Amino acid sequence: MVLLHVKRGDESQFLLQAPGSIELEELTVQVARVYNGRLKVQRLCSEMEELAEHGVFLPPNMQGLTDDQIEELKLKDEWGEKCVPSGGAVFKKDDIGRRNGQAPNEKMKQVLRKTIEEAKAIISKKQVEAGVCVTMEMVKDALDQLRGAVMIVYPMGLPPYDPIRMEFENKEDLSGTQAGLNVIKESEAQLWWAAKELRRTKKLSDYVGKNEKTKIIAKIQQRLEENDDDACLNSPWADNTALKRHFHGVKDIKWRPR
């Protein structure tokens, strides 16, 4: 099996094994899935830390409002009344105003925190140093553990607009966010090795040879859209000398010996 040390830019991400005979179409999608899956676990861990501290997400029309504003507008957090953590809630105000402040008790908090740490360890970049390859099965295992912890603490489920529930249901909206920019579309993913693009129409062995003990550093990126910069540079308005000739009344004069 060829060992791929996957990076994005110069930043180490994870190790992955694949046979040299694998089609690069399949490998590129596989790498992109693991890469994006790890990002999903990271996003969930981040939101679940907030869930443990401040309870469930407020309805979008109540976020960022003061208690007085909520009262004045007669807004009601109906889902918040249903989504009470197991063992009862402990109030801890969310200063950002995203969550309702009805936090789980200490015991339930620990259920969430312990699971978060375990999930983070599964997809950690430290796995590279330890020589552990990350598979999609491991990513799914981390997601299942996180889902299970949320179900223990909130057996009734979370509000449909809570980003944790949306992530579990693959309905997350990352448009306009930094998190969204980090995601690489599977169809637009590219792998590079030794300054060469590993083209999807070929096999891995076409680039690295038949040695199954090869180790390579493969960089993943999203395919850049073709731009028309070169076409623009060839336009008459981009030609400085053409502009000068225009002002001097000289145009397309060809010099040749008499």
C-alpha positions in Angstrom: 0.0 0.0 0.0 1.2 3.5 -0.9 1.2 5.8 2.2 -0.1 9.3 1.5 0.7 12.1 3.9 -2.1 14.5 3.0 -1.5 18.2 3.4 -3.4 21.4 2.5 -0.9 24.0 1.6 2.0 23.3 4.0 -0.3 22.2 6.8 -0.2 18.5 7.7 -3.7 16.9 7.7 -3.7 13.1 7.9 -2.2 9.8 6.6 -4.1 7.6 4.2 -3.2 4.3 2.6 -4.1 3.2 -0.9 -3.0 0.5 -3.4 -0.9 1.8 -6.3 -3.4 0.3 -8.7 -6.2 2.6 -7.4 -7.8 4.9 -10.0 -7.0 8.5 -9.1 -10.7 9.4 -9.6 -11.5 7.1 -6.7 -8.5 8.2 -4.6 -9.2 11.9 -5.0 -12.8 11.5 -3.9 -11.7 9.3 -1.0 -9.1 11.9 0.2 -11.6 14.8 -0.1 -14.2 12.8 1.9 -11.9 12.2 4.7 -10.6 15.8 4.6 -14.2 17.2 4.7 -15.3 14.6 7.2 -12.6 15.8 9.6 -13.8 19.4 9.2 -17.3 18.3 10.0 -16.2 16.6 13.2 -14.2 19.8 14.1 -17.3 22.0 13.5 -19.5 19.7 15.6 -17.0 19.6 18.5 -16.8 23.4 18.5 -20.6 23.8 18.6 -21.0 21.0 21.1 -18.6 22.8 23.5 -21.0 25.7 23.3 -24.0 23.4 23.8 -22.4 22.1 27.0 -21.8 25.6 28.2 -25.0 27.4 27.2 -27.7 25.0 26.0 -29.5 24.8 22.7 -29.6 27.4 19.9 -32.0 30.2 20.1 -34.5 30.7 17.2 -32.8 32.9 14.6 -35.3 35.8 15.3 -34.2 35.9 18.9 -30.5 35.7 18.6 -28.5 38.7 19.7 -31.5 40.4 21.4 -31.7 41.5 25.0 -34.2 40.1 27.4 -36.1 43.4 27.2 -36.2 43.3 23.4 -37.5 39.7 23.4 -40.2 40.6 25.9 -41.1 43.8 23.9 -41.4 41.8 20.7 -43.3 39.0 22.5 -41.0 36.4 21.1 -41.0 32.8 22.5 -38.4 30.1 22.4 -40.8 27.1 21.9 -38.1 24.6 21.1 -36.1 25.7 24.1 -39.0 24.8 26.3 -39.1 21.3 24.8 -35.3 20.7 24.7 -34.5 20.4 28.4 -31.3 18.5 29.0 -31.4 15.2 31.0 -31.3 15.8 34.7 -32.5 19.4 34.3 -30.9 22.6 33.2 -28.4 25.0 34.9 -28.7 28.6 33.7 -25.5 30.0 32.2 -26.1 33.1 30.0 -24.6 33.1 26.5 -23.1 36.6 26.2 -23.0 36.3 22.4 -26.8 35.7 22.4 -26.7 32.5 20.2 -27.8 29.9 22.8 -30.6 30.0 25.4 -28.5 29.7 28.5 -30.2 26.5 29.7 -27.0 24.4 30.1 -26.8 20.7 31.0 -25.9 19.9 34.6 -22.3 19.0 35.4 -22.8 15.2 34.9 -24.3 15.7 31.4 -21.7 18.3 30.6 -19.0 15.7 31.2 -20.7 13.3 28.9 -20.5 15.9 26.1 -16.9 17.0 26.9 -15.5 13.5 27.2 -17.0 12.5 23.8 -15.8 15.7 22.2 -12.2 14.9 23.4 -12.4 11.3 22.1 -13.8 12.5 18.7 -11.1 15.1 18.4 -8.4 12.5 19.1 -9.7 10.3 16.3 -9.2 13.0 13.7 -6.3 14.8 15.3 -3.3 15.9 13.2 -1.3 14.2 15.9 -2.3 10.9 14.3 0.3 11.8 11.6 3.1 11.9 14.2 1.8 8.6 15.6 1.8 7.0 12.1 -1.9 6.3 12.3 -3.9 6.4 9.1 -7.3 8.0 9.2 -10.1 6.3 7.3 -13.7 7.3 6.5 -14.8 4.6 8.9 -12.9 6.4 11.7 -14.5 9.7 10.8 -18.0 8.1 10.8 -17.2 6.5 14.2 -16.3 9.9 15.6 -19.6 11.4 14.2 -21.6 8.5 15.7 -20.0 9.0 19.1 -20.9 12.7 19.0 -24.4 11.9 17.9 -24.8 9.4 20.7 -23.6 11.9 23.3 -26.1 14.5 22.2 -28.9 11.9 22.3 -28.0 11.0 25.9 -28.1 14.6 27.0 -31.0 15.6 24.8 -33.1 12.5 24.2 -35.9 14.6 22.7 -33.5 16.0 20.1 -32.4 19.5 19.3 -34.2 22.4 17.5 -34.2 22.0 13.7 -32.2 25.2 13.4 -29.5 24.2 15.9 -26.3 23.9 13.8 -25.5 20.6 15.6 -28.7 19.0 14.4 -28.2 20.5 10.9 -24.7 19.0 10.8 -26.0 15.5 11.7 -28.7 15.8 9.1 -26.2 17.1 6.5 -28.2 20.3 6.2 -25.6 22.7 7.4 -25.4 26.1 5.7 -21.8 27.2 5.5 -22.2 29.9 2.9 -20.4 33.1 3.6 -18.3 31.5 6.4 -14.7 30.7 6.9 -15.7 27.1 7.6 -17.4 27.0 4.1 -14.2 28.2 2.5 -12.3 25.3 4.1 -14.5 22.6 2.5 -13.4 21.2 -0.8 -16.0 19.9 -3.2 -15.4 16.3 -4.1 -16.0 17.1 -7.8 -13.4 19.9 -7.8 -10.8 18.3 -5.6 -7.3 18.0 -7.0 -4.3 16.0 -5.6 -0.7 17.2 -6.3 2.6 15.4 -5.7 6.1 16.6 -6.6 4.6 19.7 -8.3 2.5 17.6 -10.6 -1.3 17.3 -10.6 -2.4 13.6 -10.1 -4.9 13.5 -12.9 -8.1 11.7 -12.2 -8.0 9.8 -15.5 -4.8 7.9 -14.5 -3.8 5.5 -11.7 -1.7 6.3 -8.7 1.0 3.9 -10.0 1.3 5.9 -13.2 3.0 8.6 -11.0 4.6 6.8 -8.1 5.5 3.5 -9.8 4.8 -0.1 -8.8 6.5 0.0 -5.4 3.7 -0.5 -2.8 6.0 0.7 0.0 6.3 4.2 -1.4 5.5 7.2 0.8 4.5 10.5 -0.7 3.3 13.9 0.4 0.1 14.6 -1.5 -1.4 18.1 -1.4 -5.2 18.5 -1.7 -6.7 21.7 -3.1 -9.8 22.8 -4.9 -9.6 23.3 -8.6 -9.1 26.9 -9.5 -11.5 28.3 -12.0 -10.0 29.2 -15.3 -9.7 32.9 -15.6 -9.5 35.2 -18.5 -6.5 37.2 -17.3 -4.3 36.1 -20.2 -7.0 37.0 -22.7 -7.2 40.4 -21.0 -3.5 41.0 -21.3 -3.7 40.4 -25.0 -6.4 43.1 -25.5 -5.4 46.3 -27.2 -6.4 48.4 -24.1 -3.9 46.5 -22.0 -1.0 47.4 -24.4 0.9 50.4 -23.0 2.7 51.0 -26.3 -0.6 50.9 -28.2 -1.9 53.7 -26.0 1.2 55.8 -26.7 0.9 55.2 -30.5 -2.7 56.3 -30.4 -1.9 59.6 -28.8 1.0 60.2 -31.3 -1.3 59.3 -34.3 0.9 56.3 -35.1 -0.7 52.9 -35.5 0.6 49.5 -36.5 3.7 50.8 -38.4 5.9 48.0 -39.5 9.6 48.8 -39.9 11.6 47.1 -42.4 14.8 47.8 -44.4 14.5 49.7 -47.7 
